[in-house]
């Protein structure tokens, strides 16, 4: 009996010791996880990827209750890559790194340049874009000609940015500049203050500056104050698996065209616009658009189009001039040809109502012809190109794409093959012959710029009907 009791006692103690060892092992594991969290494992277990970002023009914002922005779109692709959902955390610019290190998010994607100071707080991915810090000023203000010419000037910048670090170094070098620090104010808000002459100078990355010039045509982009810098995503220090997975995704996005498509969508045609033309567009939105705005809204609604997109088309076609006439004899607000007018059932191309009705109806016809393209954004770009150069020429360009083994459903492919229709070796064997194939590319890109400006100027409006242009 005693032997049985002793045996059971020893067995019980062994079990207790094993249990204690298990508990200690779990505690040690949890402690190690606290130091080096396996973020990727947690993301896959929960099915949630938590993005830390800032509300700004080039990162993340809402347009008509739909999230958008370059960093957000790229992060959404990352979530798809991991087959999880994306959650967005916006703690304010100055709190992003503390949120990251407190485990309140998995990575930061906010247009961050890799700097020595930031490397002390986080690990960075491979770069996905190159930018340069530039001086932003009003066109009525004398601009600095070089870094030494910054002396005695006052700059308004956001605290904790790479701009802050750079100006600090310039001042330390002996150039007596002044800077006023702001907390959690987006760069484009400071740019708008320059445009309104509330402040004289700020600093912005070149990509933000070029985007902002669309909306604030009185600003000027001045001298660079820093060598070119690389933008990257940030993860917690020593979170090696997360950085590895981010790098794998960015390489995948580059190889599969995801990255270049997003860069084209947000930045591709920012260099090509004349600032005086942009200023004229802003003025005509106030002086000419109101006369046709209600009509454009009503007709766009019938086909499910965003009226701002149609307004952008109208401006590109005629600058809101109902008597506009081209050298090819297309006429009216939407520059309808005589054949299209007959097909769409109108009799007077110079009549604003008839022209807008015919133009939108014809655009819808083009849109229906590309129903095989699943991506609505790409589908609309094809439709706009066809509106400009003709459906037949687009088909010829797609035939060339097929022969070259290119994806026939992407705008990037059409941008490659449409210009080839001006070369004899291609148009001689094309069904519809020669075409100035570069023109529809510029046409579409200008419309997208006008559309983007209209979206930003009317973000509070509720009268929007989506189809084919917003993902």
N, C-alpha and C positions, 0 to 999 in steps of 0.2 A: 504493500500500500504506500509506504514511504517512498519506495523507488518510483512508483507511478506518479506520485505527487511531485517528487524532485524532477522527474523527466518533464512533466507538464510545466513546472515552474521555469526550468531552463528554456524550454521551447517558447514559453510566453515572453521571457526576457529577450530571447533572440529575435522574436517577432517585434518586440518593442524597439530593440536596437536597430533592426532593419527599417522600421517606420521612422525612427529618428534620423537615420542616415538618408532616407528618401526625402524627408522634410528639409534636411540641411542641403541636400543636392538641389532641391527645387529653389530654395532661398538663394543659393549661390548662382544658379542659372538665371534667376530673376534679377539678381544684382548685376550679373554680367550683361544681361539684356538691357538694363538701365544704362550701362555705360556704352554699349554698342548695340543699339536696337536693330532687330531684323525687320525693318520697315516693310520690305517686300512681302515677307511671310504674313505680316499682319494685314496688309492690303488685300492679299489673296484670300485670307480667312474671312475678312469682313465684307469683301466685295466693294470697298470704298477707297478711292484715291483722293486725298485731301490736298488741294492746291491752295497755297498762300500767295496772294497777289495784292495789287493795289488797284483802286478804281482810277483809270486814266484812259486816254484816247488810244494808246498803243498797247494796252494790256487787257483791260476787262471793263465793260460797261454794259448797260441795258439799253436796247433800242426797241421800243414798243413791246415791252415785257419779254424780250428775247435777249439772252446773254450773247455778247459778241466781243471782238477784240482779238488781236493777233495772238497774244499769249494764251488767252482762253481757248481759242480754236486749236492751237498746238497742244495744249494740255488735254483737250477733249480727245485728240488723236492718240495721245499717250494712254488715256483711260481705255480707249478701244483696243489698243495694242495689248494691254494687260487684261482685257475682257472684264473690266470693273466699271462702276459708276464714278462720276466726278463730283466731289463736293468742293465748294469754293469758300475760302475764308479770307475776309478783307479787314485786317485789324488796324489799318492805317500804315502808311509807309514806315514810320519810325518804330513800329512794333513788330515788323515782319520777322526779324531774326530772333527776337525773344519768343515769339510764338513757335517758331521752328524748333528752338532748343528746349522749349517746354513740352514738346510733343503735341502741340495743338494743330499741326499740319505736317504733311509728309515732305514737301519740297516747296521752294519759292520759284515762281516764274513771273518776273515783273520787269523785264528789260534791264537786268542787273549786269553792269560791267564787272569783270573780274579785277579786283583791286587788292593790294597788299593788306589793307585794313580788313576787308571782308573775309579774306582767307583765314584770318584769326578766329572768325566766328562760324565758318561753314566751309564745306567742301564744294567745289564747283565741277560741273560737267564739262564735256568738250564744248567749244563755242558753236553757235549756230548763226551768228550775224556779227558783222564788224561795223562799228560806228565811230564818230569823232565828236568831241565836245566843241560846240560853236557858240560864239557870242550872238545874242538876239537883241535887236534894237529896232526902233521905229524909223521909217524912211525919212522923217524930218529931223532926225538926230544925227550928229556927226559920229561916225563909227570909228573905233580904234583901228589903227592900221597894222599893229603888231602887238605882241604881248607886252612889250615895254610901254606901249601907248595906253595900257589899261590904268596907268597911274592916276590917282585921285578920282576915279570913277566908282560909282556905287552899284553893286549887283545884288539883286534879290534872288535867293536860291533856297531850295529845301534842305533842311538840316539832314546830315547823315548820308548825303548822296556823294557820288564820285565828283560832282561839281564842287561840293563843299571841300573835299580833300584837295582838289586841284587848286582852288583859289587860295587855300591855306598855304600850300607849297609856294605859290607865286608870291604871296605876301612875305613869307619867310625868306624868299630869295632876295628881298630888298625892294620890290616894287610896291609902293604904298597904295594899295587898293582897299576899298571898303566893301563889305558884304553884309547884308541883312538876312538872317536865317528865319525861315518859316517852317512850321511843323505841319506835316501831312497835307500839304497843298500840291496837287498835281502840277507837273511842269507846264502843261498846256494852259493852266489857269494863270500862271505867271506870264506866259506868253500873251494871253489875252489882255493882261494888265499893261503890257508893253504896247499892244495894238491900240488900246484905249488911252494911252499916254498917262496912265496912273503911275507907272514906274518907267525908268529909262532903259535899264539893261537887265537881262537875265542870261542864264546859260542853259543850253539844251543839247541833248544828243542829236546828231544829224538826222536820224530817222524820225524823231519826234518833231524836229524843226520843219522838215519837209512836209510831213502830214499836216502840221498846224498852219502852214502857209496857205493851205487851201481855204481855211476858215477865217484866217486873219491876214488878208492880202497886203496890209500896210506894214507888216513886219518885214525885216530884212535879216538874212542869215549871214553873219559876219565871219570874222577870222576864226580859225581853230585855235584852241588854247591848250590842246593836249594831243599827243600822238594817237593814232587809231587804237581803239580798244575793242575787246571781244565781249559779246553778251553771252551769258550762259545761265543755266538753272543751278540752284543751290540746294544742298541737302545737309543734314546734320554732320558734324565732324565724326569721322570714323564710321559713318554709315555706308560701308563699302558696297554692300549688295544693292543699295538704292542708286548709288552713283553708277555702278556697272549697268543696271537696268535702264537708267536714263540714257546713258551713252549708247547702249544697244538700240534704244528707240530712235534717238536722233540720227544714228547711222541708217537705220531702216527708213526713217522719214525722208532722209536725203536721197537714198537709193530709189525709193518708190515715188518720188515726185511730190510727196506731201508738203515738204518744207518749201520747195520752190513755188508751189501753187499758192500757199499762204502768203509768201513774200510778194508774189505778183498781185494777189488780191488786195493787199494793204499798202504796198509800197512801190509797185512796179512803175507806175506812170507819174510819180511825184516829181521826177526831174524834168519832165517834158513840157510842163506848163509855163507859159508866160505869165508872170505875176500881174501884169496889167490886164491881160485877158481875164484872169481870175477876179480882179477888182471889178471889171465890167460886168461879169456874171453876177456878182453880189449886188451891184447896183440895179441890174435888170430884174433881179428877184423882187426888188422893192417897187420898181417903176412899171414893169411890163407884165410880170406873172400874175398879179392880182386880177387882171382883166380876164384871164383864161383859167384860173385856178379851179373854180367851181366846176366848169365844164370838163376839165381834165380829171377831176376827182370822180365825177359821175360816170364818165365813160370808162375809166380805169376799173371802177367797181364792177361793171358788167362782166369783165373778163378776169377778175380776180388779180389784177396787177396792182402793184404799189404805185400810187399816183405820182410819187416823187420820181420813180424811174421813168415814167412817161413824160413828166415835165423835163427831165434831163434829156430825153430823146428830142423833145420839141425844141429845146434850146440849142442842142447840137445841130439840128436841121435848119432852124430859121432864126435863132436868137429872139424868139417870141415875136417875130415880124410876120403878120398874116399875108403880106404882099411879097414875101421873099421869092426870088426866082434864080435858079442856077443856070450855068451855061449849057446844061443838058436839058433845060426846059422843064425841070421838075419845079413845082410851085407850092406855095402855102406854108402854113405852120409846120406841117410834117413832110413837106417836100414830096408830095405824091406824084407819081408819073401819070400820064394820061391813061395808059393801059390799066394801072392799078385802080385809078378812079372809076373806070368803067366796071372793073371786076368787083369792086367794093360797093358799087351802086350809088356813086355821088356824081353830081353834075357841075359843081363849082369848086375847084380846088383852092381858090382864094377865100372861100367862106370858112371862117375859123371852126364852126361847129362841124361842117362836112369834112374838113381836112382832118380834124382830130378823130372823128368817128372812123374815117377810112384808115387812118394811120394805125390806130390801135387794133382795129379789126384785122388789118394785114399783119401786124406784129403777132397777133394771136395765131394767125394761120401758119406763120413760120414756126411758132412755138409748138404747135401741134405736130409739125413734121419731124420734130426731134424727140418724139415721145419715147424712143428707145434709150435715150440718155437718162439714166437714173438720177444723177446728180442735178438737181434743179438749177443750181447756180451755173454749172457748165452749160446746161441746156439753154438758159437764157442768153448766154454769151454767143452761142451758135445762132440763136434767133436774131439777135441784134446784128451780127455780121451779115446774115442773109438779108435782113431789111436794107442794109446798106449796099452790098455788092451783088446781091441776087442769090437765090437758093441754088441755082445751077452751078455757079462758080464755087460755092461751098462744097457741093457734091464732087466737083472736079478735085478740089483740094483734099477731100477725104479719100478719094481714089488714090491720089499720090501717097497719102499717109499709109494706106493699106499696102501699097507696093513697097514702101520703105519699112514696113513692120511696126509702124507707130500706133499708139492707142487712138482710135478714131472718136473717142468720147471726151477728150480733154481740150481745153482752150490752148494749152501749150502746144499741142500738135497742130492746131489750126494756125497758130501764129507762125509755126515753122513752114507749113506747106502753102498757105495762101499767097505769100510773096513770090513763090516759085511760078505762079501763073503769069508773071510778067516776063519770064524767060522762055525763049523760043523752044528749047528742048522739051519743055513741059507743055506750053499752051498749044503747040502744034498737034499734040496727041490728045488734047482735052476736048471733051464734047462741046463745052461752051466757050472755048477759045481763050483769048487774051483777057487778062484782068489786072488792074492796078492793085494787086493783092495786099500791099502794105496799107492802103487807105482804110479798109474795114477794121484793121487792127487799131490804128489811131482813133478811128471813130468810136469803137467800143470802149477803149480805155478812157477817152474823154467823157463819154457818158457815165462811166463808173465814177469818175472824179466828181462830176456834177451831182450825181445821185448821192454820193457820200456827203457832199456839202449840204445838200437838202436834208438828208437824214439828221445831220448834226444840228441844223438850224430849226428843225421841227420835231425834236425828240419828245417834247411834251404833248404833241398832238395825238389824238386817239383815232384819227380817220385814216387808217392804213389797211390795205388789203394785200396780203402776201400771196405771191405765187412766182416761183421761178427765179428769185433774185436773192432771197435770204435763206440761208441754210437753217 
